[in-house]
């Protein structure tokens, strides 16, 4: 994977299998997200990945921090900055992004994303009108671990899509069932109204 420099130090993403193995010890819902989740839905590698994304529910973040007690975790709080996240320190509402590395000064190894929920419902943090049963949000990957449903990941990617997001949409579109396309089309309409992906979803 590429090494990427940031103002807070370099990224050298850990292999996906190592991060998955770490999270198998978490007694709370979690899933692989980001570009890897789309690639798993496609069923083959087609681009490089600058990071590894793991998502959990915000309500479970303290259990996650205990799982990562030996790791150096920094929260994007406020967004656009990073601050240390000590063990047993609750994160305030609105924090959705955490960078994780083995130790101080080392490269960042994976990113932790905190999703919102309401009881047994997943709630889209950018527009709480968009929600669905938690049990429908993940799919078992070939390795047996959970990955986010591709239509949900595409919804996150649809805001100001970057070139890699356009690639992900193009690659996974033929693999989406009609129900997945309809859900994404309706979610895009709710959040954005017009969106260039909507015509392609309905064609």
C-alpha positions in Angstrom: 0.0 0.0 0.0 1.2 3.6 -0.6 2.8 5.7 2.1 1.0 9.0 2.4 2.3 12.0 4.3 -0.1 14.1 6.4 0.3 17.1 8.8 -0.1 14.5 11.6 2.4 12.0 10.3 2.5 9.3 7.6 -0.1 6.7 6.8 1.1 3.1 6.3 -2.1 1.1 6.3 -2.0 -2.2 8.0 -3.1 -5.3 6.0 -6.8 -5.7 6.1 -6.5 -9.2 7.5 -4.6 -8.0 10.5 -7.2 -5.3 11.3 -10.0 -7.8 10.9 -8.3 -10.2 13.3 -8.0 -7.4 15.8 -11.7 -6.6 15.7 -12.9 -10.2 16.0 -12.4 -9.7 19.8 -15.0 -6.9 19.9 -18.3 -7.9 21.6 -20.2 -5.2 19.6 -21.2 -4.7 16.0 -18.4 -3.7 13.6 -17.8 -4.0 9.9 -15.2 -3.2 7.2 -16.1 0.0 5.4 -14.6 2.4 2.8 -13.1 1.3 -0.4 -12.3 -2.2 0.8 -16.0 -2.8 1.4 -16.8 -1.8 -2.2 -13.9 -4.0 -3.5 -15.2 -7.0 -1.5 -18.6 -6.4 -3.1 -17.0 -6.4 -6.6 -15.0 -9.6 -5.7 -11.6 -8.5 -7.0 -8.9 -5.9 -6.5 -9.0 -3.0 -8.9 -7.2 0.0 -7.2 -4.8 0.8 -4.3 -6.2 1.8 -0.9 -4.7 4.7 1.1 -6.2 3.5 4.4 -8.3 0.8 6.1 -11.7 1.8 7.4 -13.5 0.0 10.3 -16.9 1.2 11.4 -18.6 0.7 14.7 -21.6 2.4 16.4 -20.9 5.6 18.3 -22.8 4.1 21.3 -20.1 1.3 21.5 -17.0 3.6 21.2 -15.9 3.1 24.8 -15.8 -0.7 24.4 -13.8 -0.2 21.2 -11.3 2.1 23.0 -10.8 -0.7 25.6 -10.2 -3.2 22.8 -7.6 -0.8 21.5 -6.0 -0.1 24.9 -2.5 -0.8 23.6 -2.9 1.5 20.6 -2.4 5.2 20.1 -5.8 6.7 19.1 -6.5 10.3 18.1 -10.0 11.7 17.4 -10.9 14.2 14.8 -12.4 16.6 17.4 -13.2 19.1 16.0 -13.1 17.9 12.4 -10.0 19.0 10.6 -7.9 18.5 13.7 -6.7 15.6 15.8 -6.5 15.2 19.6 -5.4 12.2 21.7 -8.2 9.9 22.8 -7.2 8.3 26.1 -8.6 5.0 27.3 -11.8 5.4 29.3 -12.4 8.9 28.0 -15.9 9.2 26.4 -16.1 11.0 23.0 -18.7 13.7 22.7 -21.6 13.3 20.1 -20.6 14.4 16.7 -17.1 12.8 16.7 -17.1 10.2 13.9 -13.5 9.8 12.8 -10.5 8.3 14.8 -7.0 7.6 13.5 -5.2 4.7 15.0 -1.5 3.6 15.2 0.6 1.2 17.2 2.5 3.8 19.2 3.3 7.5 19.4 5.2 8.8 16.4 4.6 5.7 14.3 2.6 5.6 11.1 -1.2 5.6 11.1 -2.5 2.1 10.5 -6.3 2.3 10.2 -9.2 4.6 10.6 -12.2 4.1 12.9 -15.5 5.5 11.8 -18.3 6.0 14.4 -21.8 5.5 13.0 -25.1 6.7 14.6 -28.0 4.5 15.6 -31.4 4.6 17.3 -32.3 1.4 19.0 -32.1 -1.3 16.3 -31.9 1.3 13.5 -28.8 2.5 11.7 -29.1 6.3 11.2 -27.2 8.2 8.5 -25.3 10.8 10.4 -25.5 13.4 7.6 -29.3 13.2 7.3 -31.2 11.3 10.1 -34.2 10.9 7.9 -32.2 8.1 6.2 -32.2 5.0 8.3 -32.7 1.2 8.1 -32.5 -1.9 10.3 -29.0 -2.5 11.6 -29.3 -6.1 10.7 -29.6 -5.1 7.0 -26.5 -2.9 7.0 -23.8 -5.5 6.7 -23.0 -8.5 4.6 -20.7 -11.4 5.4 -17.6 -11.2 3.3 -16.0 -14.4 2.0 -13.7 -14.5 5.0 -16.7 -14.5 7.4 -16.2 -11.0 8.7 -18.9 -8.3 8.1 -18.6 -5.6 5.5 -21.0 -2.6 5.0 -23.6 -3.0 2.4 -22.2 -1.3 -0.8 -25.2 1.0 -1.3 -24.7 2.5 2.2 -21.0 3.0 1.5 -21.8 4.7 -1.8 -24.2 7.1 0.0 -21.2 8.3 2.1 -19.1 8.5 -1.0 -21.7 10.5 -2.9 -21.0 13.8 -1.2 -18.4 15.6 -3.3 -17.1 12.3 -4.9 -13.4 12.1 -5.5 -11.9 10.3 -8.5 -11.6 7.1 -6.4 -15.3 7.3 -5.4 -16.3 7.6 -9.1 -14.2 4.5 -9.8 -15.8 2.6 -6.9 -19.3 3.5 -8.1 -18.6 2.4 -11.6 -17.0 -0.8 -10.5 -19.7 -1.9 -8.1 -22.8 -0.7 -10.0 -23.2 -3.9 -12.1 -23.1 -5.9 -8.9 -26.0 -4.1 -7.2 -29.4 -5.7 -7.0 -32.4 -3.7 -8.1 -33.4 -3.3 -4.4 -30.0 -1.9 -3.6 -30.1 0.6 -6.5 -33.6 1.7 -5.5 -32.5 2.3 -1.9 -29.5 4.3 -2.9 -31.5 6.3 -5.5 -34.1 7.2 -2.8 -31.4 8.1 -0.2 -29.6 10.3 -2.7 -32.9 12.0 -3.5 -33.5 12.6 0.2 -30.1 14.0 1.0 -29.2 15.8 -2.3 -32.2 16.0 -4.5 -30.5 15.9 -7.9 -27.3 13.9 -8.1 -25.4 12.6 -11.1 -25.4 9.0 -9.9 -29.2 8.8 -9.8 -29.6 8.6 -13.6 -27.0 5.8 -13.8 -28.8 3.9 -11.0 -32.1 4.0 -12.9 -30.8 3.4 -16.4 
